[in-house]
Amino acid sequence: INNLDVDVAIIGAGPSGAIAASLLHQQGKKVLVLEKQYFPRFSIGESLLPCCMQFIKQAGMLDAVEQAGFQFKDGAAFRYQDQYTTFNFTDKFTAGPGTTFQVQRGQFDKLLADTAAQQGVSIHYGHTVTQVDLNAEPVLHVTDDNGCAYQVNAKFILDASGFGRVLPRLLNLEKPSNLPSRSAIFTHIEDNIDDPTFDRNKILISVHPQHKDIWYWLIPFSNNRCSIGVVGEPHLLQHLEGTLEQQLFAIVNEESGLKRLLANAKIVQECATLKGYSANVSTLATNKFALLGNAGEFLDPVFSSGVTIAMQSAAMAVESLLKQLEGETVDWQQDYAEPLMKGVNTFRTYVQAWYDGRFQDVIFYQQGNPKIKQMICSILAGYAWDADNPFVAESERRLNTIVALCRETAA
Ligand code: FAD
């Protein structure tokens, strides 16, 4: 393969890469996406947030996503012992879509990438980025599946490599996450749920009855299957014995609600585990590259924010990049990293408050003010960048005020 010259080289064809590629292509930029795997490929992260539908629409992919037959999603449900509560995402403070989908990521990511390709984006599958050179104009070193190496010269690089974290590794940008290391065990099941009150339109987050920092996701799909997973600090999962499958179902059965719901469930995919997935970086962008989605910071799966952050970062980076490609000076810290981190930090506030129990007290408090619930609902629906929402603008202080109120009245 000959060396190639493009405007923008994108590492990875997951949601952040596909959306960024489409948005740049729409503006007449020459884009090349390098993807080391072949699609469809499995990825975890199956429950979307309504906010991300805006970026899917902007990228001209809404029809394709709506027609694909994915499971409709309109909110999130939470269970702790005998308490059950729901957030309806259409009843929220911020304007914008209030519904979305629960998706098998293999199919979903392929659909986005194929739609980008139909729009005219070039994607090289089975091509792995192995090195980067930023001394002059950026150069990526790529090896294809036949072992042939070539170079891509680009004006700019977008790293959308997810947990591959290509540029953080190659450029020594890795920084430890400020969140404790947690593990997840997960699989897909044929759920055989016959409880008529079970709401397939919502992700169900269940809290472990004894350890409030262990939680489970149950994400229904449209084909009578669900994604099921458990998350906790490794020492809390240490007592589990046997195969991953035995471990997962032993802990699922510790939560009586899930045990009942999944009494007839059958595993249809090999169980998998991920450990220590939270990650951070020292630099999100310079005038030669920007990190998107998980290639930058990854917090935690509890609020299903991963794909939304991935797409939000793609849209924000493209906006700054288009200016730079037109000759304007862009301050990547001020124009990209800081505004992106505003929303990420809002999620961080809620993630931390979930694990230390503060936010769980708010979620399960039944007499809350409906206006405040709408503001919190906006964040859970992904609108964590809406500075008009007081719970975004001052996330920690506002949340703590509500926590104190709920605890006082519940006492
Ligand atoms: P990815 O989707 O990971 O895509 C990256 C692509 O880059 C891959 O296809 C990979 O093959 C490619 N790549 C990697 N290295 C190279 C290389 N060297 N050269 C070329 N290509 C390369 N998010 C949600 O929104 N909802 C959820 O319910 C949810 N649940 C989660 C549960 C768990 C346990 C975890 C750990 C995460 C969860 N997430 C969830 C997060 C979600 O998985 C990610 O945030 C999301 O997939 C990020 O998308 P992305 O585009 O950044 O990267």
Boltz pocket constraint, residues with backbone or C-beta under 6 A from the ligand:
constraints:
  - pocket:
      binder: B
      contacts: [[A, 11], [A, 12], [A, 13], [A, 14], [A, 15], [A, 16], [A, 17], [A, 34], [A, 35], [A, 36], [A, 37], [A, 43], [A, 44], [A, 45], [A, 46], [A, 47], [A, 48], [A, 49], [A, 127], [A, 128], [A, 129], [A, 130], [A, 160], [A, 161], [A, 162], [A, 163], [A, 164], [A, 165], [A, 166], [A, 184], [A, 229], [A, 274], [A, 277], [A, 292], [A, 293], [A, 294], [A, 295], [A, 300], [A, 301], [A, 303], [A, 304], [A, 305], [A, 306], [A, 307], [A, 308], [A, 310]]
      max_distance: 6.0
